[in-house]
Amino acid sequence: MRIHSSVFTLIVVAACGSAVAAPITYVIDPRHTYPSFQADHFGGVSYWRGKFNETSGTIVLDREARTGSVEVTIKTASVNTGLADMDKHLRSAEFFDVEKFPVATYKGKFGGFKADAPTEVQGELTIRDVTRPVTLTLSSFKCIVNPMSKKPFCGADAQATFNREDFGMTYGKSLGFDMKVTIAIQVEAAPADAGAAK
């Protein structure tokens, strides 16, 4: 039985089109996502560490096309160092000024793919309404079916270093504080229709 060439072409195109994976939107799981930071205290005397307890956002990933994007929103008032006085200071106008600037954001695009997994995010960090380029290095990125919920999800571990003076937070500079801040972000996210991980 012969099939007309144009009909055959349509069948092939349709079949190939159905095999192409579309980008998937993942919703960040706030229970398993905590941006943390490390900052100098008196020029190397010690290092203070803390995290932010309230984070939201989305990740769009097309693993076949090796593209994707990240959008994260952090509530600055949720900063938590384990010391109430330090948290109060970080919320003040000398640091995050949470009354004026209740959120910090990060927006970027995946890059440096190895196979179907990205190794970095090239983006922009906004704190106190100041935006600067910041590249996150991904030390791990993995997508699996959650063995507990039986639903797909992805996770990553990201790091970067930036200068807090660039965002108008210069407290301690005259006292010898190093302005560099190292951030580490553990993140998990599930497709919008899959629900959060356990």
Secondary structure, 3 states (H helix, E strand, C coil): CCCCHHHHHHHHHHHHHHHCCCCEEEEECHHHCEEEEEEEECCCCEEEEEEECCEEEEEEEECCCCEEEEEEEEEHHHEECCCHHHHHHHHCCCCCCCCCCCEEEEEEEEECCECCECCEEEEEEEECCEEEEEEEEEEEEEEEECCCCCCEEEEEEEEEEEEHHHHCCCCCHHHCCCCEEEEEEEEEEEECCCCCCC
